[in-house]
Amino acid sequence: MKLDPRQEKLLRLTFLDYQQTSSFFANPLVVQRASGLYYWDVEGKRYFDGIGGVFVATLGHGHPRVLEAMRRQMEKLSFAPPMHGTADVTLDFVERLGRSTPGNLNFIKPFSGGSESVEAALKFTRQYFKQTGRPGKYKFISRYQGYHGATFGAMAASGTGKRKTPFEPHQPGFLKVLPPTYYRDRFSTWKECNRFCARQFEDVILGEDPDTVAGVILEPIGNTGGIITPTEEYFQLLRQLCDRHDVLLIYDEIITGFGRTGNMFAAQTFGAIPDIICGGKGLSSGAIPLGAMMAREDMGGAFYGTEEEGVNFAHGHTFAGNPLACAVGIAVLDEIEEQGLAQKAQKLGEYLAARLEGLKKYGVIREVRGRGLLRGVEFTKDPNTLEPFPELGKALKRTALGNGLILRVDPNWFAVGPALIIEEADIDEMCDLIEQSLVQALAQVR
């Protein structure tokens, strides 16, 4: 599409996420409306939304149940006084989300999104150890290539290089290990590689002194690293080593939560329950900002006491537990469970993976990975040397947009995460557009 002079002027007065505005001018997109699996730009061109906005539109855009829940709540209450009380619908949301969480992760605080949820989990963890007699435990171990949000604590836990360096120095007490994909070519099997990588966390805990380490935080499936998908054993080993050293295991399920991997949470998909889950994105299907921190119910007891003891969680946000957002969250959770969308994601995810595997015939696909309706495809310039192919990713981003397709494209991989309402025919439409765009991108780089 083409920008008019007014749009260009206004774009120079703001900024776009993680991209240079001058680059955006070369291939702009300004959307005007959305419905179901599609966006339309201001010129009326339609785009297949292959990533639900950005892994957000769980139920597609403009889902009637979500909009109706928002309308009903808007007529009653849109804001409650956060330092004086809470809303009845906020308590309803706490109860409803607690019915869907694995294990006993029923101590819940709603927030306005994923970054807030992660930030809260980090602060909650540090204060929890201070109030349970272990004040020296303050460090967190996460992974390089992981992304946990744009606030300072979440950014310190992230391992995304250039996204972080403009704002250094970051907070102390954040340590990193490398993800399994970094070591995969040094082991004969993926399982062996994952065993080694899980044990790295324990090496760091011991090297730092377990009495100083508070938590391990990671995405069950690593988005910014290229949909990194560890083995189930990897998470079981993490659970065991965290238990051994009294370290809290925290899952950032902002992308993997709420049905996407074939269960309500990836914790269930991989069979290892953490101590805290951070949620966001798909919890509101993109209708309104919403996130949540879900912790073990017994941990909440450390924050309950008399006024004199001063053990309340020293944290809050103006829009945390917003009534409109909580009403939407309830509607989304109800729709996912009543329509069996997590189970559907598991079934259709296998069909999607098979279609993406078909792209290997072009000789530039190293691997297809992921679970459910979250899949990633890694490029290689040569299937024998496994050399990366960054030129291809850059070209694919252009050709996909030109063909009316929105993907998450990195120079060396792309990802899809469509709304859970997708059907087989829709997957075929999306994958046909992917293949068409890939062929065009290959023609450009070769």
N, C-alpha and C positions, 0 to 999 in steps of 0.2 A: 504494500500500500504506500501511498504518498502522503507526506505530512503537509498541511497548509502552513502559512507563515505564523499564524497564531499558535498552532500546536508546537512548532519549533521554538518559538519564543518562550512558551510556558515550560517546555522540557528543559530549557536552559536555566529555568528558575527553580528546578527541583533536582532530584537525582534518582536514578534507577538502581535497583539492587544489584550489586556486584558486577556492574558493567559501565563502561565509559559511554557517556551520552553521544559523543561523536560517532562511536561505532554503531550505536542504536539507530542513528540517522540513516545509516547505509541499508538497514533492513528492519524498518520500524513495524511495530504492532501496537495499535491502540484499539482495545476491544470496547464494544458498546453494549452487548447483551450476551446472555448465555442461557442455555436450556439443555437439560439432560447431559449428553456427552459432547456438546458442541458450544463453541464461541462464535460470535459474529463480530467483525471489526466495523469501524465507522463507515467503511465503504460498502458494507453488506456481504463481504466474503466470509464463508463459513470455514471453521477450523475444527478438526477432530481433536478433542482434548485427551491426549494419551496419558496425561499424568494428573488428571483431576485438579488442574490449576497448578499446584505443586504438592501433590499427594494429599490434597485437602478435601476435595468434593467427593466424599465417600459415597453419597447417594446421588451423585450427579448435581448439576446446577438447577436451582429453583425447585427442589423437591416439594410437592404440595404439603406433605405432612409437616415438614420443617417450617415452611412459611406460615402454616396455620397455627402451629405452636407459638410462633413468634407473635402473630397477630393477637391471639388470645391473651398472652401474657402482657403485651403492650397496653392492652385496655385496662389491665389491673394494676400493674406495678412494673416500672422499668428501672428503678434504682432504689436500693435500700441503704440506710445510713451505716457505713461499715464499722465505725468506731462506737456505735451505740447498739447495734443489733444485726440481724440478718433477715433474709426473706424466707418465707415458708417454702417457696419453690427451690431455693438453694439447698435447704435440708432435704427436700425430695430428691434433688440431684445427687447429693451425697449418698443417700440410701440406694438410689437406682444404680449408680456407678459401682457402689460396693457389692451389689448383687452380681456384677459381671467380672469383677477382678478375681484373679487366681489366688489361692491360698487365703490368708487372712489380711490381705492388703485393703483394709476397710477404713483406715484413718485417712480421710480425703480432704483436700483443700482445692477448690476450683480457682483458676487464674485466667488471664486473658490470652494465653498462648503457651507455646512450647518453651521459649526462652525463660519466661517467668517460672514455669514449672521446674525447669532444671535449676534455676537460680535458687528457688525455694528448697529443693532437695539438698543442694550443697549446704545451705545455711542450716537447714533442719538437722542434717547429719552432724555438723560440727557442734551445734548447741546440744543435740542429744547426748553426745559423748561427754560434754562438759557437765551436763546435769545428771549423768549416771556414773560419775566418779572417775572418768578417764579423760581428763581435759587435754592431755598431750596428743590425742588422736585428732589430727587435722588435715592430713595429706590425702590427696586423691590420685588414683592411677587411672589413666584413660589410654586411648590409642591414637597414634598418628593416623592421619586421614579421616579421623572421626570429626563430626560436627555436632555441637550441642546447643548452639544459639548465639545470638549477637550481643547479649549483655556481657559485662566484664567477667563474671564468674563462669558463665557458660563458655565464653570465649577462651578463658584460661584452661578449661577442660578439653577444648577442641584441639585438634592436631592438624589444622588445615593451612599451615604455612602462610602464604601471602594474604589470606583473609585476616590473619592475626598480627603480622609484623608491623603494619602501620600504627598500631595502638600499643606497642610494647613500651615499657616493661609491663608484664601482666602480674597478676597476683601470685605470691609465692605459695608453695605447697601443692603444685600440680605437676605430676610426673607422667611420662608416656612410655608405652611399649609399641612395637610395630604390629600391624595386623597380619593375619595368616597369609594373605596374598603376597606379602613382601618376601616370604621365605619359601613359597610353594615349590620353586624349581630346585631347592636344595634337599628335598625329601622325595622318597620313592612313591609315597602316597599322600593324599590330602589329609587323611586321618592322622598320620604321623606328624605332619606339619602343624595341625591344629593342637595336638597334644603338646608339642614343643612351645607353641605360642601361648597356650593357656598357662603353662608352667612359668613363663616369663613374668607373669603377674606376681607369682609367689617369690621369684628371685628378687624382684624389686621390693616387695614387702619385707623380706628378710634383710635385704641390703640397707633399707631405710630404718629398720627397727619397727616391728609390728605395733609397738606402743605409740607410734607416731602416725600410723596409717588409718584413716577413717573409712574410706570407701573406694570401690572400683566402679567406674561408670563407663558404659559403652552402649552403642546401638546394637541390638541383636543382629540386624542386617545393616551393614555400613553403607550409607548412601553416597557420600562424597568420595569414598574410595572406589566406587564402581559396583554397588550392590554386593559388597563382600558378605558371603554367606557361610559362616563357620558350621562345623558339625555339631550334632546334639551333644556329643561327648565333651566338646570344648566348653559348653555352658555348664555341664555337670561338674567338670573339673574346677571351674571358677566358683561354683557354689560350694564345693568341698573346701577349697583353700580359703575362701572368705570365712567359712565357719571355723576353720582351724585357727585363724588369727584374729577372730572377732572384728572383721572388717565388713562393712555393709556393701551388699551388691545392689547396684542401681542400674536399671535399664532405662535408656532413653528410647521410649516407644512412640515418639512423636510421629514418626512415619509408619512404623510397623503395627501400631495399635489399631483397635476397632475394626477387626475383621479382615484386614488386608492379607495376612499370611496364611489364612485358612482356619484361624481361631480368633477369638476376640483379641487376644494378645499373643505376641511372639513368644512370651514366656511359656505359654501352653504349647505352642508349635515346637519349641526346642526342649520342652520337658524339664525346665529348671526355673524355679520360682525365685525372684529376687526379693530384697527387703523393701525396695522402693521402685515404683514405676513412674516415669514422667510421661504425660500425655499431652496432646495438642492436635493441631491440624485437623484430621478427619473427625474429631469428636463433635464438631458442629457442622460438618459437611460444607464448610466454607461460608456459612450464612452469617456468622458473627464471630468475633474473636473469643476463643475458649480453650482452656487447657486445664490440667489437673495434676496434682501430686498425690500419689496413692502409696501410703506407707503401711507397714505392719500395724495392726490394731494395738498390739502391746506397746509399741514405741510411743503411741500417743499418750500413754500414762506418764511418761517423763515430762510432759508439758502441762500436767494437771496438778494443781496444788492451791495453797492459800495465797491471798494477795501478798502477804508478807514474804512468802517464799520466792515470789517473782520468777516463776518457772514457765510462764506463758511463752509461746513462740514469738520472739521479738521480730516480727515480720508482717508485712501487709501490703496490699495494693488497692487503690481506689476502686478499680473495676473487678477485683477478685470476687467470685461468687455472684456476678451480675445476674439479676433475675431473668432478663431476656435470654442471656447466653445459657443459663441453666435450663430454662424451658426447652430451648433448642437441643441441648445435649441429651435430655431425657427422650425427646422425640427420635433423635438419631439412634440412640441405644436400643429403643423399642423396635424401630424399623429393622435394624440389623438382625436382632434376635428373632423377631416374629417372622421375617421373610427368609431366615436361614442364610443370610448373605455371606457369613464367614465360611460355611460349608460350600456354598456356591463358588466362592473365591478359590477354595482348594481345588475343586473340580475343574473350573474354567482355567485356573492357573496352569494346570498340566497341558491343556489344549493350547494356551498361549505360548508356553515354553516350546512345545513341539513346532508351532509355526515359526518361532524365532530360530530354532535349531535349523530349520530349512534354509536360513540365510547362509549357512556354512558353505553352500555350493559356490559362493563367490570367492572363497579362499582368503577372506579377510576377517573371519570371526575366530577368535581364540576360544571363547567360552561364553555360554549362556548360564546365568545363575540367578538365584532368588528363590522365593517361596510364594505360593498363592498368586495374587495379582500384583506382585512387585517383582519385576524381572529386569535384569541388566545384561547387556551384550557388550563384550570387550573386543576391541579391534586388534588386529595384528597385521603388519605389513607383509610378513612371510610366516606361514604356518610351521615352517621348519625351524627358523631362528627365533620365532615369537617376538620379533622386534615390534615395538609400539608403532602406531599409525596415527599420530595426532592431526595430520593434514586431513584425514578422512572425517574425523569428528567435526572439525571446523566447517568442512564443506557440507556435511549432513545437516547441520543446524540450519544452514541457508536453504538447502533444497527441501527439507521437510516443511519449513515455514512457507515456502513458495507453493508447495503442494497442499497447503491447508492442514498441516499436522503439527501439533505441539508435543514435543518430547523433552526429556531432560537429557541434554547432550553435553558431554565432556569431550575434550579432544581425543581421548582414547577409549571411550565407551558411551553408550546411551542407555537410558532406562525408561521403562513404561510402568505406570501404576494407575490404570484407568479406574473410574468409578465402579463400585461393586454391583451396580445395576446392569453392567455390560452383559451382552449375550454373545453366543458363538458368532453370529453373523456380524456383530459389531467388531469382534476381534479380527475376523477376516478382513473387514474394511480397513481397520487400523493397520494390520500387518501388510496388506496390499500397498497402502500408502508408504509404509516403512520401506518395503522392498523397492518401490518405484523411486523413492528419495535416495536410497542407498546406491542404486544403479546410476542415478544422475550424479551423485557425489563422487563415485568412483571414476566416472568419465571426466570429471573436472580435475581430479588429482593425478590421474594417469595420463 
